[in-house]
């Protein structure tokens, strides 16, 4: 059973597709700036909050000039003398 498309059906489908396309285009032009401003505001609040907390931490830990503080101890590596002996080598050209 084959069904044949009528000319009015094809035109109606094309018209609906065009209306949806142009409708979305117009709506996106209206709402896109609003959405971009909203996301930019949220991002600036988030990054600004991180910046402000960093600045307050920095002010709290302000030190006098010449004062020495150690934040963490450096990693000290101990060598194991029982690993083996050193073998000298020569490069062959």
N, C-alpha and C positions, 0 to 999 in steps of 0.2 A: 504494500500500500504506500504509494508515494503521494505526498501532499505537495501541492504547488503553492508557492508564495504569490500573493496578489500584489499588485503595484501599490495599492493603498497601504497594505501591511508593511511593505519595505519602507515606504516614505514615512509612515508613522514611527517605525523603529528608528530610522535615521534622525527624525525630528526629536524624539525622546533622548537619544544619545547626545545630540547637539545641545539641547536644553540643559541636560544634566552637566555637561562639560562647561558651558558658559556660566551656568548657575554656580558651580563650584569655583570657577575662576573669579567671579564677582565677590562671592562670599570670602574667598581667601584674601582678596585685596582689602576687604574691610577688616577682617579679624586678624590678619597676619601681623600688622604693626602692634596691635594690642597684646597679642601673645608674645611677641619679641620683647616688648617693654616689660611684661610680667616676668619672663624668664631672666632678663638682664637685671631686673631689680632683685630677684631672689639670689642670683649669682653674686651680685655685689654685696648683699647682706651677708651671705655665707663667707665670702673671701674677706670682707671687712671685719667680720667677727673674728676670724682667725688672725687677722693682722692686729686687731686691738688686744686680743689675749696675749699675743706674742710680745707686744709693746709693754703691757703691764708686767709680764714676767721679767722682761729685761730691766724694767725700772726697779723691780723688787730685788733683783740680784746685782744691782749696781755696786761696784767696788771702788775703793779708794785707789788712787794711783800708787803703784808699788806694792800693793797687797797681793800675796800669793795664795792661791787656793788650788787644791788638787781635786778635780772632779772624779777621776777614776784612776786606778792604778794601772800602769802599763803591763801588758802581758809579758811575763818573763819566760823565756823558753830555756828549758834545761836540756842539755845534750846528754845522750847516753853514751858513755865511753865503751860499752861492751858491744857496740854495733859491728865493728870490724876494723880493719886497718886501711889506711889510705894507700891507693895504688896510683902512682904517677903514670901518665900516658903521653904518647907523642902522636902528633898528627901526621898522617901519611898523605903525601900529595899524589 
